[in-house]
Amino acid sequence: MILPMFQSNERVSQVTNEEKLAQVLQAIQGVGEVKVYFYYGDLEVAQDDNKLFSQYFRGTDQQKTTVTGILVVAQGASDIFMKNEIRTVISQMMQLPIHRIVIVPMENKEEQ
């Protein structure tokens, strides 16, 4: 646990992995505004009864969550080339198969 050396009125915000990925994608020319949502698959549960028993008393959890899918809503996703570029970047960065990445265009609120 990290304790702050001093207190300040500034709010220290922790950036989530979704926000980090969104920032990276927004840096790509033509992508525009981006919102990213991760889907976490089922938890892997340890089958060893001794481990489960010891986890109960230690209060620790050996379960792991992994990202099994990603939804990206991006302004530039209406362009098929940009959509494929976003999908390729995410697939390589997150080590996910392309079929696990869904990319949809962001609604243009100016048209309403």
Residue pairs with C-beta under 8 A, 6 or more apart in sequence:
4 12
15 23
17 38
18 36
18 37
18 38
19 36
21 36
21 70
21 90
21 93
21 94
22 34
22 35
22 36
24 89
24 93
25 31
25 34
25 36
25 72
25 74
25 86
25 89
25 90
26 32
26 33
26 34
28 85
28 86
28 89
30 76
30 79
30 82
31 74
31 75
31 76
31 77
31 82
31 86
32 74
32 75
32 76
32 106
33 74
33 75
33 106
34 72
34 73
34 74
34 75
34 106
35 72
35 73
35 74
35 106
36 70
36 71
36 72
36 73
37 70
37 71
37 72
37 73
38 67
38 69
38 70
39 67
39 68
39 69
39 70
39 71
40 65
40 66
40 67
40 68
41 65
41 66
41 67
41 68
41 69
43 63
43 64
43 65
44 63
44 64
44 66
45 63
46 52
46 55
46 62
46 63
51 62
55 61
55 62
67 94
67 96
68 96
68 100
69 96
69 100
69 101
69 102
70 90
70 94
70 96
70 100
70 101
70 102
71 102
71 103
71 104
72 86
72 90
72 101
72 102
72 103
72 104
73 103
73 104
73 105
73 106
74 82
74 86
74 103
74 104
74 105
74 106
75 105
75 106
75 108
76 82
76 83
76 86
76 105
77 83
77 86
77 103
77 104
77 105
77 106
78 105
83 103
86 103
87 98
87 101
87 103
88 98
90 96
90 101
91 97
91 98
91 101
